[in-house]
Amino acid sequence: MSQYKTDDITTVQELKKRMHDFTDARNWTTAHNPKNLAMSIAIEAAELMEHFQWGQIDDYTDGKVTPEKREEIAMEVADVMVYLLSFCRSLDIDLSTAVMKKMDKNELRFPVEEWSKK
């Protein structure tokens, strides 16, 4: 059993608070401005992409990724997320609201009737 709470019970607010407490305790808050955080998100996303750069699609199907590789990838995903959480905090963006609004727009932009036929 993991010592960590899983996605189905952890709130975005809990993640934001954990990240804020971490940066605040180290006096990193001033460096964590929107410009620096946006750049950090892109850098960490590029590090995530490196894991897939030269592989084939089949190399990443279930069962083909070793536990060690999955953990490396998970840590890159976490890096992207912690910077994203800080970014949202720096601009007072409610991540859940932003995602839901974007999905509403996507529903209109990509109607099921049109795209389910493809």
Backbone as XML, in Angstrom:
<?xml version="1.0"?>
<chain id="A" units="angstrom">
  <residue number="1" name="MET">
    <atom name="N" x="0.854" y="-1.190" z="0.000"/>
    <atom name="CA" x="0.000" y="0.000" z="0.000"/>
    <atom name="C" x="0.893" y="1.244" z="0.000"/>
  </residue>
  <residue number="2" name="SER">
    <atom name="N" x="0.577" y="2.170" z="-0.850"/>
    <atom name="CA" x="1.364" y="3.394" z="-0.967"/>
    <atom name="C" x="1.108" y="4.322" z="0.214"/>
  </residue>
  <residue number="3" name="GLN">
    <atom name="N" x="2.132" y="5.081" z="0.555"/>
    <atom name="CA" x="1.979" y="6.072" z="1.619"/>
    <atom name="C" x="1.305" y="7.341" z="1.109"/>
  </residue>
  <residue number="4" name="TYR">
    <atom name="N" x="1.090" y="7.407" z="-0.201"/>
    <atom name="CA" x="0.544" y="8.613" z="-0.811"/>
    <atom name="C" x="-0.923" y="8.427" z="-1.163"/>
  </residue>
  <residue number="5" name="LYS">
    <atom name="N" x="-1.654" y="9.533" z="-1.088"/>
    <atom name="CA" x="-3.049" y="9.505" z="-1.513"/>
    <atom name="C" x="-3.097" y="9.455" z="-3.038"/>
  </residue>
  <residue number="6" name="THR">
    <atom name="N" x="-4.049" y="8.747" z="-3.578"/>
    <atom name="CA" x="-4.173" y="8.577" z="-5.021"/>
    <atom name="C" x="-5.046" y="9.667" z="-5.633"/>
  </residue>
  <residue number="7" name="ASP">
    <atom name="N" x="-5.071" y="9.687" z="-6.978"/>
    <atom name="CA" x="-5.843" y="10.696" z="-7.717"/>
    <atom name="C" x="-7.315" y="10.741" z="-7.311"/>
  </residue>
  <residue number="8" name="ASP">
    <atom name="N" x="-7.873" y="9.593" z="-6.989"/>
    <atom name="CA" x="-9.310" y="9.577" z="-6.706"/>
    <atom name="C" x="-9.680" y="10.203" z="-5.362"/>
  </residue>
  <residue number="9" name="ILE">
    <atom name="N" x="-8.678" y="10.511" z="-4.526"/>
    <atom name="CA" x="-8.998" y="11.150" z="-3.243"/>
    <atom name="C" x="-8.192" y="12.418" z="-2.961"/>
  </residue>
  <residue number="10" name="THR">
    <atom name="N" x="-7.237" y="12.752" z="-3.810"/>
    <atom name="CA" x="-6.422" y="13.959" z="-3.612"/>
    <atom name="C" x="-7.044" y="15.103" z="-4.402"/>
  </residue>
  <residue number="11" name="THR">
    <atom name="N" x="-7.199" y="16.252" z="-3.764"/>
    <atom name="CA" x="-7.759" y="17.403" z="-4.463"/>
    <atom name="C" x="-6.651" y="18.235" z="-5.100"/>
  </residue>
  <residue number="12" name="VAL">
    <atom name="N" x="-7.026" y="18.996" z="-6.103"/>
    <atom name="CA" x="-6.077" y="19.925" z="-6.724"/>
    <atom name="C" x="-5.596" y="20.919" z="-5.669"/>
  </residue>
  <residue number="13" name="GLN">
    <atom name="N" x="-6.473" y="21.341" z="-4.798"/>
    <atom name="CA" x="-6.096" y="22.291" z="-3.748"/>
    <atom name="C" x="-5.022" y="21.722" z="-2.834"/>
  </residue>
  <residue number="14" name="GLU">
    <atom name="N" x="-5.111" y="20.440" z="-2.515"/>
    <atom name="CA" x="-4.073" y="19.811" z="-1.694"/>
    <atom name="C" x="-2.727" y="19.836" z="-2.407"/>
  </residue>
  <residue number="15" name="LEU">
    <atom name="N" x="-2.734" y="19.547" z="-3.700"/>
    <atom name="CA" x="-1.492" y="19.579" z="-4.472"/>
    <atom name="C" x="-0.920" y="20.997" z="-4.531"/>
  </residue>
  <residue number="16" name="LYS">
    <atom name="N" x="-1.793" y="21.981" z="-4.761"/>
    <atom name="CA" x="-1.343" y="23.371" z="-4.804"/>
    <atom name="C" x="-0.730" y="23.783" z="-3.465"/>
  </residue>
  <residue number="17" name="LYS">
    <atom name="N" x="-1.376" y="23.393" z="-2.386"/>
    <atom name="CA" x="-0.875" y="23.756" z="-1.061"/>
    <atom name="C" x="0.482" y="23.110" z="-0.788"/>
  </residue>
  <residue number="18" name="ARG">
    <atom name="N" x="0.619" y="21.856" z="-1.145"/>
    <atom name="CA" x="1.898" y="21.164" z="-0.935"/>
    <atom name="C" x="3.017" y="21.875" z="-1.703"/>
  </residue>
  <residue number="19" name="MET">
    <atom name="N" x="2.727" y="22.254" z="-2.934"/>
    <atom name="CA" x="3.724" y="22.952" z="-3.752"/>
    <atom name="C" x="4.021" y="24.332" z="-3.171"/>
  </residue>
  <residue number="20" name="HIS">
    <atom name="N" x="2.986" y="25.052" z="-2.763"/>
    <atom name="CA" x="3.186" y="26.373" z="-2.179"/>
    <atom name="C" x="4.020" y="26.279" z="-0.898"/>
  </residue>
  <residue number="21" name="ASP">
    <atom name="N" x="3.682" y="25.348" z="-0.030"/>
    <atom name="CA" x="4.424" y="25.195" z="1.224"/>
    <atom name="C" x="5.900" y="24.893" z="0.947"/>
  </residue>
  <residue number="22" name="PHE">
    <atom name="N" x="6.149" y="24.061" z="-0.046"/>
    <atom name="CA" x="7.523" y="23.707" z="-0.421"/>
    <atom name="C" x="8.297" y="24.935" z="-0.897"/>
  </residue>
  <residue number="23" name="THR">
    <atom name="N" x="7.725" y="25.684" z="-1.832"/>
    <atom name="CA" x="8.430" y="26.851" z="-2.379"/>
    <atom name="C" x="8.542" y="27.968" z="-1.350"/>
  </residue>
  <residue number="24" name="ASP">
    <atom name="N" x="7.500" y="28.174" z="-0.562"/>
    <atom name="CA" x="7.492" y="29.225" z="0.445"/>
    <atom name="C" x="8.558" y="28.970" z="1.514"/>
  </residue>
  <residue number="25" name="ALA">
    <atom name="N" x="8.704" y="27.727" z="1.945"/>
    <atom name="CA" x="9.685" y="27.381" z="2.979"/>
    <atom name="C" x="11.115" y="27.637" z="2.502"/>
  </residue>
  <residue number="26" name="ARG">
    <atom name="N" x="11.318" y="27.656" z="1.199"/>
    <atom name="CA" x="12.657" y="27.852" z="0.644"/>
    <atom name="C" x="12.859" y="29.264" z="0.077"/>
  </residue>
  <residue number="27" name="ASN">
    <atom name="N" x="11.898" y="30.133" z="0.292"/>
    <atom name="CA" x="11.933" y="31.501" z="-0.237"/>
    <atom name="C" x="12.077" y="31.543" z="-1.755"/>
  </residue>
  <residue number="28" name="TRP">
    <atom name="N" x="11.429" y="30.617" z="-2.443"/>
    <atom name="CA" x="11.483" y="30.569" z="-3.896"/>
    <atom name="C" x="10.310" y="31.284" z="-4.544"/>
  </residue>
  <residue number="29" name="THR">
    <atom name="N" x="9.402" y="31.818" z="-3.749"/>
    <atom name="CA" x="8.169" y="32.389" z="-4.280"/>
    <atom name="C" x="8.433" y="33.500" z="-5.287"/>
  </residue>
  <residue number="30" name="THR">
    <atom name="N" x="9.417" y="34.365" z="-5.039"/>
    <atom name="CA" x="9.674" y="35.461" z="-5.983"/>
    <atom name="C" x="10.208" y="34.944" z="-7.311"/>
  </residue>
  <residue number="31" name="ALA">
    <atom name="N" x="10.989" y="33.862" z="-7.279"/>
    <atom name="CA" x="11.510" y="33.289" z="-8.527"/>
    <atom name="C" x="10.422" y="32.527" z="-9.284"/>
  </residue>
  <residue number="32" name="HIS">
    <atom name="N" x="9.392" y="32.132" z="-8.567"/>
    <atom name="CA" x="8.302" y="31.384" z="-9.193"/>
    <atom name="C" x="7.249" y="32.350" z="-9.739"/>
  </residue>
  <residue number="33" name="ASN">
    <atom name="N" x="7.684" y="33.171" z="-10.680"/>
    <atom name="CA" x="6.779" y="34.118" z="-11.342"/>
    <atom name="C" x="6.270" y="33.466" z="-12.626"/>
  </residue>
  <residue number="34" name="PRO">
    <atom name="N" x="5.206" y="34.020" z="-13.236"/>
    <atom name="CA" x="4.617" y="33.383" z="-14.419"/>
    <atom name="C" x="5.604" y="33.106" z="-15.553"/>
  </residue>
  <residue number="35" name="LYS">
    <atom name="N" x="6.505" y="34.038" z="-15.831"/>
    <atom name="CA" x="7.477" y="33.828" z="-16.914"/>
    <atom name="C" x="8.367" y="32.634" z="-16.625"/>
  </residue>
  <residue number="36" name="ASN">
    <atom name="N" x="8.981" y="32.617" z="-15.456"/>
    <atom name="CA" x="9.879" y="31.516" z="-15.103"/>
    <atom name="C" x="9.143" y="30.178" z="-15.037"/>
  </residue>
  <residue number="37" name="LEU">
    <atom name="N" x="7.936" y="30.207" z="-14.511"/>
    <atom name="CA" x="7.177" y="28.964" z="-14.387"/>
    <atom name="C" x="6.735" y="28.436" z="-15.750"/>
  </residue>
  <residue number="38" name="ALA">
    <atom name="N" x="6.323" y="29.331" z="-16.649"/>
    <atom name="CA" x="5.950" y="28.895" z="-18.002"/>
    <atom name="C" x="7.148" y="28.254" z="-18.699"/>
  </residue>
  <residue number="39" name="MET">
    <atom name="N" x="8.301" y="28.847" z="-18.537"/>
    <atom name="CA" x="9.517" y="28.279" z="-19.127"/>
    <atom name="C" x="9.843" y="26.922" z="-18.498"/>
  </residue>
  <residue number="40" name="SER">
    <atom name="N" x="9.675" y="26.826" z="-17.212"/>
    <atom name="CA" x="9.962" y="25.571" z="-16.516"/>
    <atom name="C" x="9.015" y="24.462" z="-16.953"/>
  </residue>
  <residue number="41" name="ILE">
    <atom name="N" x="7.760" y="24.792" z="-17.180"/>
    <atom name="CA" x="6.802" y="23.800" z="-17.676"/>
    <atom name="C" x="7.275" y="23.258" z="-19.025"/>
  </residue>
  <residue number="42" name="ALA">
    <atom name="N" x="7.682" y="24.157" z="-19.917"/>
    <atom name="CA" x="8.143" y="23.739" z="-21.245"/>
    <atom name="C" x="9.406" y="22.882" z="-21.146"/>
  </residue>
  <residue number="43" name="ILE">
    <atom name="N" x="10.317" y="23.264" z="-20.288"/>
    <atom name="CA" x="11.563" y="22.508" z="-20.117"/>
    <atom name="C" x="11.273" y="21.104" z="-19.595"/>
  </residue>
  <residue number="44" name="GLU">
    <atom name="N" x="10.425" y="21.023" z="-18.587"/>
    <atom name="CA" x="10.097" y="19.711" z="-18.020"/>
    <atom name="C" x="9.306" y="18.867" z="-19.013"/>
  </residue>
  <residue number="45" name="ALA">
    <atom name="N" x="8.445" y="19.488" z="-19.809"/>
    <atom name="CA" x="7.711" y="18.746" z="-20.845"/>
    <atom name="C" x="8.690" y="18.178" z="-21.868"/>
  </residue>
  <residue number="46" name="ALA">
    <atom name="N" x="9.718" y="18.934" z="-22.188"/>
    <atom name="CA" x="10.743" y="18.441" z="-23.117"/>
    <atom name="C" x="11.485" y="17.252" z="-22.506"/>
  </residue>
  <residue number="47" name="GLU">
    <atom name="N" x="11.746" y="17.294" z="-21.219"/>
    <atom name="CA" x="12.403" y="16.162" z="-20.557"/>
    <atom name="C" x="11.502" y="14.928" z="-20.590"/>
  </residue>
  <residue number="48" name="LEU">
    <atom name="N" x="10.205" y="15.124" z="-20.466"/>
    <atom name="CA" x="9.254" y="14.023" z="-20.595"/>
    <atom name="C" x="9.307" y="13.448" z="-22.013"/>
  </residue>
  <residue number="49" name="MET">
    <atom name="N" x="9.348" y="14.314" z="-23.004"/>
    <atom name="CA" x="9.399" y="13.862" z="-24.397"/>
    <atom name="C" x="10.655" y="13.052" z="-24.684"/>
  </residue>
  <residue number="50" name="GLU">
    <atom name="N" x="11.745" y="13.365" z="-24.014"/>
    <atom name="CA" x="12.994" y="12.634" z="-24.249"/>
    <atom name="C" x="12.842" y="11.130" z="-24.034"/>
  </residue>
  <residue number="51" name="HIS">
    <atom name="N" x="11.963" y="10.748" z="-23.127"/>
    <atom name="CA" x="11.755" y="9.325" z="-22.861"/>
    <atom name="C" x="11.132" y="8.602" z="-24.058"/>
  </residue>
  <residue number="52" name="PHE">
    <atom name="N" x="10.522" y="9.345" z="-24.952"/>
    <atom name="CA" x="9.815" y="8.757" z="-26.082"/>
    <atom name="C" x="10.455" y="9.094" z="-27.428"/>
  </residue>
  <residue number="53" name="GLN">
    <atom name="N" x="11.497" y="9.879" z="-27.418"/>
    <atom name="CA" x="12.064" y="10.478" z="-28.624"/>
    <atom name="C" x="12.374" y="9.474" z="-29.723"/>
  </residue>
  <residue number="54" name="TRP">
    <atom name="N" x="13.033" y="8.400" z="-29.441"/>
    <atom name="CA" x="13.468" y="7.488" z="-30.498"/>
    <atom name="C" x="12.726" y="6.164" z="-30.476"/>
  </residue>
  <residue number="55" name="GLY">
    <atom name="N" x="11.740" y="6.032" z="-29.641"/>
    <atom name="CA" x="11.005" y="4.772" z="-29.566"/>
    <atom name="C" x="9.896" y="4.681" z="-30.603"/>
  </residue>
  <residue number="56" name="GLN">
    <atom name="N" x="9.384" y="3.484" z="-30.742"/>
    <atom name="CA" x="8.238" y="3.229" z="-31.602"/>
    <atom name="C" x="6.980" y="3.205" z="-30.726"/>
  </residue>
  <residue number="57" name="ILE">
    <atom name="N" x="5.840" y="3.407" z="-31.318"/>
    <atom name="CA" x="4.581" y="3.434" z="-30.567"/>
    <atom name="C" x="4.418" y="2.153" z="-29.749"/>
  </residue>
  <residue number="58" name="ASP">
    <atom name="N" x="4.736" y="1.032" z="-30.342"/>
    <atom name="CA" x="4.576" y="-0.253" z="-29.649"/>
    <atom name="C" x="5.493" y="-0.402" z="-28.439"/>
  </residue>
  <residue number="59" name="ASP">
    <atom name="N" x="6.563" y="0.377" z="-28.375"/>
    <atom name="CA" x="7.484" y="0.292" z="-27.242"/>
    <atom name="C" x="6.837" y="0.740" z="-25.935"/>
  </residue>
  <residue number="60" name="TYR">
    <atom name="N" x="5.707" y="1.422" z="-26.015"/>
    <atom name="CA" x="5.107" y="2.017" z="-24.819"/>
    <atom name="C" x="3.742" y="1.438" z="-24.498"/>
  </residue>
  <residue number="61" name="THR">
    <atom name="N" x="3.407" y="0.303" z="-25.086"/>
    <atom name="CA" x="2.144" y="-0.341" z="-24.763"/>
    <atom name="C" x="2.249" y="-0.993" z="-23.393"/>
  </residue>
  <residue number="62" name="ASP">
    <atom name="N" x="1.092" y="-1.286" z="-22.821"/>
    <atom name="CA" x="1.048" y="-1.887" z="-21.488"/>
    <atom name="C" x="1.928" y="-3.130" z="-21.415"/>
  </residue>
  <residue number="63" name="GLY">
    <atom name="N" x="2.704" y="-3.225" z="-20.383"/>
    <atom name="CA" x="3.557" y="-4.375" z="-20.176"/>
    <atom name="C" x="4.943" y="-4.250" z="-20.775"/>
  </residue>
  <residue number="64" name="LYS">
    <atom name="N" x="5.153" y="-3.306" z="-21.673"/>
    <atom name="CA" x="6.469" y="-3.159" z="-22.304"/>
    <atom name="C" x="7.340" y="-2.118" z="-21.614"/>
  </residue>
  <residue number="65" name="VAL">
    <atom name="N" x="6.763" y="-1.292" z="-20.777"/>
    <atom name="CA" x="7.531" y="-0.276" z="-20.056"/>
    <atom name="C" x="7.932" y="-0.878" z="-18.705"/>
  </residue>
  <residue number="66" name="THR">
    <atom name="N" x="9.215" y="-0.908" z="-18.448"/>
    <atom name="CA" x="9.684" y="-1.485" z="-17.187"/>
    <atom name="C" x="9.236" y="-0.620" z="-16.006"/>
  </residue>
  <residue number="67" name="PRO">
    <atom name="N" x="9.150" y="-1.215" z="-14.831"/>
    <atom name="CA" x="8.792" y="-0.413" z="-13.655"/>
    <atom name="C" x="9.759" y="0.755" z="-13.439"/>
  </residue>
  <residue number="68" name="GLU">
    <atom name="N" x="11.038" y="0.548" z="-13.715"/>
    <atom name="CA" x="12.023" y="1.619" z="-13.538"/>
    <atom name="C" x="11.766" y="2.757" z="-14.526"/>
  </residue>
  <residue number="69" name="LYS">
    <atom name="N" x="11.479" y="2.406" z="-15.770"/>
    <atom name="CA" x="11.202" y="3.429" z="-16.793"/>
    <atom name="C" x="9.897" y="4.150" z="-16.470"/>
  </residue>
  <residue number="70" name="ARG">
    <atom name="N" x="8.896" y="3.407" z="-16.029"/>
    <atom name="CA" x="7.613" y="4.017" z="-15.654"/>
    <atom name="C" x="7.817" y="5.030" z="-14.527"/>
  </residue>
  <residue number="71" name="GLU">
    <atom name="N" x="8.690" y="4.709" z="-13.568"/>
    <atom name="CA" x="8.971" y="5.625" z="-12.457"/>
    <atom name="C" x="9.687" y="6.874" z="-12.954"/>
  </residue>
  <residue number="72" name="GLU">
    <atom name="N" x="10.644" y="6.717" z="-13.869"/>
    <atom name="CA" x="11.324" y="7.884" z="-14.454"/>
    <atom name="C" x="10.324" y="8.786" z="-15.163"/>
  </residue>
  <residue number="73" name="ILE">
    <atom name="N" x="9.439" y="8.194" z="-15.930"/>
    <atom name="CA" x="8.415" y="8.956" z="-16.652"/>
    <atom name="C" x="7.476" y="9.634" z="-15.654"/>
  </residue>
  <residue number="74" name="ALA">
    <atom name="N" x="7.094" y="8.919" z="-14.607"/>
    <atom name="CA" x="6.205" y="9.501" z="-13.586"/>
    <atom name="C" x="6.832" y="10.726" z="-12.930"/>
  </residue>
  <residue number="75" name="MET">
    <atom name="N" x="8.148" y="10.691" z="-12.697"/>
    <atom name="CA" x="8.820" y="11.830" z="-12.081"/>
    <atom name="C" x="8.850" y="13.029" z="-13.023"/>
  </residue>
  <residue number="76" name="GLU">
    <atom name="N" x="8.967" y="12.797" z="-14.318"/>
    <atom name="CA" x="8.900" y="13.906" z="-15.282"/>
    <atom name="C" x="7.489" y="14.479" z="-15.343"/>
  </residue>
  <residue number="77" name="VAL">
    <atom name="N" x="6.488" y="13.604" z="-15.309"/>
    <atom name="CA" x="5.091" y="14.069" z="-15.273"/>
    <atom name="C" x="4.867" y="14.921" z="-14.024"/>
  </residue>
  <residue number="78" name="ALA">
    <atom name="N" x="5.406" y="14.474" z="-12.905"/>
    <atom name="CA" x="5.272" y="15.228" z="-11.654"/>
    <atom name="C" x="5.949" y="16.584" z="-11.761"/>
  </residue>
  <residue number="79" name="ASP">
    <atom name="N" x="7.131" y="16.636" z="-12.388"/>
    <atom name="CA" x="7.812" y="17.919" z="-12.571"/>
    <atom name="C" x="6.938" y="18.898" z="-13.353"/>
  </residue>
  <residue number="80" name="VAL">
    <atom name="N" x="6.322" y="18.415" z="-14.432"/>
    <atom name="CA" x="5.435" y="19.273" z="-15.228"/>
    <atom name="C" x="4.280" y="19.765" z="-14.352"/>
  </residue>
  <residue number="81" name="MET">
    <atom name="N" x="3.694" y="18.846" z="-13.593"/>
    <atom name="CA" x="2.524" y="19.191" z="-12.787"/>
    <atom name="C" x="2.855" y="20.170" z="-11.664"/>
  </residue>
  <residue number="82" name="VAL">
    <atom name="N" x="3.976" y="19.985" z="-10.978"/>
    <atom name="CA" x="4.270" y="20.894" z="-9.868"/>
    <atom name="C" x="4.509" y="22.314" z="-10.382"/>
  </residue>
  <residue number="83" name="TYR">
    <atom name="N" x="5.163" y="22.421" z="-11.542"/>
    <atom name="CA" x="5.336" y="23.763" z="-12.111"/>
    <atom name="C" x="4.000" y="24.329" z="-12.587"/>
  </residue>
  <residue number="84" name="LEU">
    <atom name="N" x="3.145" y="23.485" z="-13.135"/>
    <atom name="CA" x="1.830" y="23.949" z="-13.570"/>
    <atom name="C" x="0.996" y="24.433" z="-12.380"/>
  </residue>
  <residue number="85" name="LEU">
    <atom name="N" x="1.057" y="23.701" z="-11.279"/>
    <atom name="CA" x="0.334" y="24.121" z="-10.075"/>
    <atom name="C" x="0.853" y="25.465" z="-9.567"/>
  </residue>
  <residue number="86" name="SER">
    <atom name="N" x="2.167" y="25.631" z="-9.569"/>
    <atom name="CA" x="2.742" y="26.918" z="-9.149"/>
    <atom name="C" x="2.341" y="28.031" z="-10.106"/>
  </residue>
  <residue number="87" name="PHE">
    <atom name="N" x="2.349" y="27.712" z="-11.394"/>
    <atom name="CA" x="1.955" y="28.699" z="-12.402"/>
    <atom name="C" x="0.514" y="29.160" z="-12.152"/>
  </residue>
  <residue number="88" name="CYS">
    <atom name="N" x="-0.383" y="28.217" z="-11.937"/>
    <atom name="CA" x="-1.782" y="28.565" z="-11.674"/>
    <atom name="C" x="-1.906" y="29.429" z="-10.424"/>
  </residue>
  <residue number="89" name="ARG">
    <atom name="N" x="-1.149" y="29.089" z="-9.409"/>
    <atom name="CA" x="-1.182" y="29.880" z="-8.174"/>
    <atom name="C" x="-0.660" y="31.292" z="-8.429"/>
  </residue>
  <residue number="90" name="SER">
    <atom name="N" x="0.394" y="31.408" z="-9.238"/>
    <atom name="CA" x="0.996" y="32.723" z="-9.472"/>
    <atom name="C" x="0.054" y="33.675" z="-10.211"/>
  </residue>
  <residue number="91" name="LEU">
    <atom name="N" x="-0.848" y="33.131" z="-11.007"/>
    <atom name="CA" x="-1.806" y="33.963" z="-11.747"/>
    <atom name="C" x="-3.237" y="33.809" z="-11.233"/>
  </residue>
  <residue number="92" name="ASP">
    <atom name="N" x="-3.387" y="33.150" z="-10.080"/>
    <atom name="CA" x="-4.696" y="32.933" z="-9.470"/>
    <atom name="C" x="-5.665" y="32.282" z="-10.474"/>
  </residue>
  <residue number="93" name="ILE">
    <atom name="N" x="-5.189" y="31.215" z="-11.112"/>
    <atom name="CA" x="-6.012" y="30.444" z="-12.039"/>
    <atom name="C" x="-6.542" y="29.226" z="-11.296"/>
  </residue>
  <residue number="94" name="ASP">
    <atom name="N" x="-7.849" y="29.056" z="-11.321"/>
    <atom name="CA" x="-8.455" y="27.860" z="-10.752"/>
    <atom name="C" x="-8.355" y="26.769" z="-11.809"/>
  </residue>
  <residue number="95" name="LEU">
    <atom name="N" x="-7.476" y="25.812" z="-11.582"/>
    <atom name="CA" x="-7.179" y="24.789" z="-12.580"/>
    <atom name="C" x="-8.410" y="23.970" z="-12.946"/>
  </residue>
  <residue number="96" name="SER">
    <atom name="N" x="-9.189" y="23.579" z="-11.967"/>
    <atom name="CA" x="-10.379" y="22.768" z="-12.244"/>
    <atom name="C" x="-11.366" y="23.522" z="-13.122"/>
  </residue>
  <residue number="97" name="THR">
    <atom name="N" x="-11.599" y="24.793" z="-12.811"/>
    <atom name="CA" x="-12.509" y="25.609" z="-13.619"/>
    <atom name="C" x="-11.962" y="25.770" z="-15.029"/>
  </residue>
  <residue number="98" name="ALA">
    <atom name="N" x="-10.660" y="26.037" z="-15.148"/>
    <atom name="CA" x="-10.059" y="26.221" z="-16.470"/>
    <atom name="C" x="-10.200" y="24.958" z="-17.313"/>
  </residue>
  <residue number="99" name="VAL">
    <atom name="N" x="-9.955" y="23.802" z="-16.716"/>
    <atom name="CA" x="-10.074" y="22.532" z="-17.453"/>
    <atom name="C" x="-11.517" y="22.306" z="-17.884"/>
  </residue>
  <residue number="100" name="MET">
    <atom name="N" x="-12.458" y="22.518" z="-16.989"/>
    <atom name="CA" x="-13.869" y="22.301" z="-17.328"/>
    <atom name="C" x="-14.336" y="23.267" z="-18.423"/>
  </residue>
  <residue number="101" name="LYS">
    <atom name="N" x="-13.927" y="24.525" z="-18.334"/>
    <atom name="CA" x="-14.285" y="25.493" z="-19.378"/>
    <atom name="C" x="-13.699" y="25.086" z="-20.719"/>
  </residue>
  <residue number="102" name="LYS">
    <atom name="N" x="-12.446" y="24.634" z="-20.708"/>
    <atom name="CA" x="-11.796" y="24.203" z="-21.941"/>
    <atom name="C" x="-12.508" y="22.995" z="-22.531"/>
  </residue>
  <residue number="103" name="MET">
    <atom name="N" x="-12.914" y="22.059" z="-21.689"/>
    <atom name="CA" x="-13.628" y="20.880" z="-22.183"/>
    <atom name="C" x="-14.995" y="21.269" z="-22.760"/>
  </residue>
  <residue number="104" name="ASP">
    <atom name="N" x="-15.661" y="22.256" z="-22.146"/>
    <atom name="CA" x="-16.916" y="22.757" z="-22.718"/>
    <atom name="C" x="-16.679" y="23.305" z="-24.118"/>
  </residue>
  <residue number="105" name="LYS">
    <atom name="N" x="-15.610" y="24.077" z="-24.284"/>
    <atom name="CA" x="-15.267" y="24.618" z="-25.608"/>
    <atom name="C" x="-14.940" y="23.497" z="-26.582"/>
  </residue>
  <residue number="106" name="ASN">
    <atom name="N" x="-14.200" y="22.497" z="-26.111"/>
    <atom name="CA" x="-13.853" y="21.364" z="-26.973"/>
    <atom name="C" x="-15.085" y="20.577" z="-27.409"/>
  </residue>
  <residue number="107" name="GLU">
    <atom name="N" x="-16.063" y="20.449" z="-26.518"/>
    <atom name="CA" x="-17.311" y="19.759" z="-26.868"/>
    <atom name="C" x="-17.991" y="20.450" z="-28.049"/>
  </residue>
  <residue number="108" name="LEU">
    <atom name="N" x="-17.980" y="21.777" z="-28.043"/>
    <atom name="CA" x="-18.575" y="22.524" z="-29.146"/>
    <atom name="C" x="-17.717" y="22.460" z="-30.402"/>
  </residue>
  <residue number="109" name="ARG">
    <atom name="N" x="-16.435" y="22.529" z="-30.219"/>
    <atom name="CA" x="-15.505" y="22.545" z="-31.347"/>
    <atom name="C" x="-15.410" y="21.188" z="-32.056"/>
  </residue>
  <residue number="110" name="PHE">
    <atom name="N" x="-15.530" y="20.114" z="-31.290"/>
    <atom name="CA" x="-15.403" y="18.760" z="-31.833"/>
    <atom name="C" x="-16.645" y="17.939" z="-31.477"/>
  </residue>
  <residue number="111" name="PRO">
    <atom name="N" x="-17.772" y="18.202" z="-32.149"/>
    <atom name="CA" x="-19.014" y="17.483" z="-31.816"/>
    <atom name="C" x="-18.879" y="15.973" z="-32.028"/>
  </residue>
  <residue number="112" name="VAL">
    <atom name="N" x="-19.447" y="15.207" z="-31.124"/>
    <atom name="CA" x="-19.372" y="13.758" z="-31.203"/>
    <atom name="C" x="-19.896" y="13.253" z="-32.545"/>
  </residue>
  <residue number="113" name="GLU">
    <atom name="N" x="-21.001" y="13.844" z="-33.006"/>
    <atom name="CA" x="-21.625" y="13.394" z="-34.241"/>
    <atom name="C" x="-20.659" y="13.449" z="-35.417"/>
  </residue>
  <residue number="114" name="GLU">
    <atom name="N" x="-19.810" y="14.462" z="-35.421"/>
    <atom name="CA" x="-18.864" y="14.636" z="-36.514"/>
    <atom name="C" x="-17.612" y="13.771" z="-36.352"/>
  </residue>
  <residue number="115" name="TRP">
    <atom name="N" x="-17.124" y="13.687" z="-35.160"/>
    <atom name="CA" x="-15.826" y="13.043" z="-34.936"/>
    <atom name="C" x="-15.917" y="11.565" z="-34.643"/>
  </residue>
  <residue number="116" name="SER">
    <atom name="N" x="-17.057" y="11.052" z="-34.235"/>
    <atom name="CA" x="-17.165" y="9.612" z="-33.949"/>
    <atom name="C" x="-17.188" y="8.792" z="-35.222"/>
  </residue>
  <residue number="117" name="LYS">
    <atom name="N" x="-17.379" y="9.419" z="-36.360"/>
    <atom name="CA" x="-17.414" y="8.732" z="-37.655"/>
    <atom name="C" x="-16.034" y="8.524" z="-38.233"/>
  </residue>
  <residue number="118" name="LYS">
    <atom name="N" x="-15.032" y="9.188" z="-37.678"/>
    <atom name="CA" x="-13.682" y="9.141" z="-38.250"/>
    <atom name="C" x="-12.870" y="7.998" z="-37.722"/>
  </residue>
</chain>
